[in-house]
Amino acid sequence: MLESIRTITVEATTNRMRDMGISIKADTVRRGIQQGVFPFGICIECAKQPRFIVYEKKFEQWAAELEDKESPPSTQHLAGRKGEVVRENLKSARRAAGLTQQAMADRLGLTLNHYQKIEYGILGGSFAVWDALEDLLGVHQRILREISSNRRDLKESR
């Protein structure tokens, strides 16, 4: 029996990527598909304008590969990073609790990628997430939220 090939729109793809914690615009997804950066879609050049097709199964495989990584997500080619900063207090508290990034993400109901972006200072995280982190780790969220590079900048300016 033949299996149908399911596709999704670029806009739906963009929304799913945002749900994963990736800050991206639909135009960036289109350019990524056109340039071959994203392996889950194709661009068909038409007379008036290009047409984009995103294969749902390929997108899900790509997203799963990102989720499996225990390192900070590489989104530099997507929307730019805020620099290599880390919330050292959050990272240390997580490790002291004996939790991996994946375990922390699971307890918070987040994807691994989304949690990593919070820990690496790329995303701020919602109030609900920080309240849950404070409860899980027993450390005040103001301490957990500190970004290590900001602390160094403050010390150097004194």
C-alpha positions in Angstrom: 0.0 0.0 0.0 1.3 3.4 -0.9 1.9 5.9 1.8 0.9 9.5 1.1 3.5 12.2 1.5 2.4 14.8 4.0 3.5 18.4 3.7 3.1 21.4 5.9 3.3 25.1 5.1 6.3 27.3 5.7 4.2 29.2 8.2 3.4 26.0 10.1 7.0 25.0 10.0 8.0 28.4 11.4 5.5 28.0 14.2 6.8 24.5 15.1 10.4 25.9 15.2 9.3 28.7 17.5 7.6 26.1 19.7 11.1 24.4 19.9 12.5 27.7 21.2 14.1 28.8 17.9 13.6 32.5 17.2 12.9 32.6 13.4 10.8 34.2 10.7 9.0 32.5 7.8 11.3 34.4 5.3 14.3 32.9 7.1 12.9 29.4 6.8 12.2 30.0 3.1 15.8 31.2 2.5 17.1 28.2 4.5 15.2 25.8 2.3 16.2 27.7 -0.9 19.9 27.6 0.1 19.8 23.9 1.3 20.4 24.8 4.9 17.2 23.0 6.0 17.0 19.4 4.7 13.2 19.1 5.2 11.9 21.1 2.3 12.4 22.0 -1.4 12.0 25.2 -3.4 10.5 25.0 -6.8 11.3 28.0 -9.0 8.2 29.1 -10.8 7.7 31.9 -13.4 6.3 34.4 -10.9 7.6 33.3 -7.5 9.2 30.3 -5.9 7.0 27.6 -4.3 8.1 25.9 -1.1 7.2 22.4 0.0 8.0 21.2 3.6 7.9 17.5 4.1 6.4 16.8 7.5 8.2 13.6 8.2 11.6 15.1 7.2 10.9 18.1 9.5 10.0 15.8 12.4 13.3 13.9 11.9 15.3 17.1 11.8 13.5 18.3 14.9 14.2 15.0 16.7 17.9 15.2 15.9 18.0 18.7 17.5 16.3 17.3 20.6 18.8 14.5 20.9 21.8 16.8 21.2 23.0 17.6 24.7 25.0 20.6 23.5 23.7 24.2 23.0 21.6 24.4 19.8 23.2 25.9 16.8 20.9 28.5 15.5 23.5 31.0 14.4 22.6 30.5 10.7 18.9 31.1 11.6 18.5 34.3 13.5 21.8 35.0 15.3 22.9 34.2 18.8 23.2 36.6 21.7 26.7 35.4 22.3 28.2 32.5 24.2 26.8 33.2 27.6 25.7 30.6 30.2 23.6 30.8 33.3 26.2 29.1 35.4 24.1 29.1 38.5 21.3 27.3 36.7 23.7 24.8 35.2 25.4 24.2 38.5 22.1 23.8 40.4 20.8 21.4 37.8 24.0 19.3 38.0 24.0 19.4 41.8 20.4 18.0 41.7 21.8 15.1 39.5 19.7 16.1 36.5 20.6 16.1 32.8 19.3 18.9 30.5 16.8 16.3 29.1 15.6 15.4 32.6 15.1 19.0 33.4 13.2 19.7 30.2 11.0 16.7 30.9 10.1 17.9 34.4 9.3 21.4 33.1 7.3 20.1 30.1 9.7 21.7 27.6 11.6 20.4 24.7 15.3 19.8 25.2 16.1 22.5 22.7 13.9 25.0 24.5 15.5 24.2 27.9 19.0 24.5 26.5 18.2 27.9 25.1 17.1 29.0 28.6 20.2 27.6 30.2 22.5 29.1 27.6 20.9 32.5 27.9 19.4 32.6 24.5 15.8 32.7 25.8 14.5 34.3 28.9 11.8 31.8 29.8 8.4 32.4 31.2 7.6 33.3 34.8 6.0 29.9 35.1 9.2 28.2 34.0 11.3 30.2 36.5 8.8 29.5 39.3 9.1 25.8 38.5 12.9 25.9 38.3 13.0 27.6 41.7 10.7 24.9 43.2 12.6 22.0 41.5 16.1 23.2 42.5 15.5 25.0 45.8 17.4 28.1 44.6 15.9 31.5 44.2 15.1 32.3 40.6 17.1 35.7 40.7 20.2 33.6 41.4 19.3 31.1 38.7 18.6 33.8 36.1 22.1 35.4 36.4 24.0 35.2 33.2 27.7 34.7 33.8 29.0 37.2 31.2 26.9 39.9 32.8 28.5 39.3 36.2 32.0 39.6 34.7 31.1 42.9 33.0 29.8 44.3 36.3 33.0 43.3 38.2 35.2 44.8 35.5 33.3 48.1 35.5 33.9 48.6 39.3 
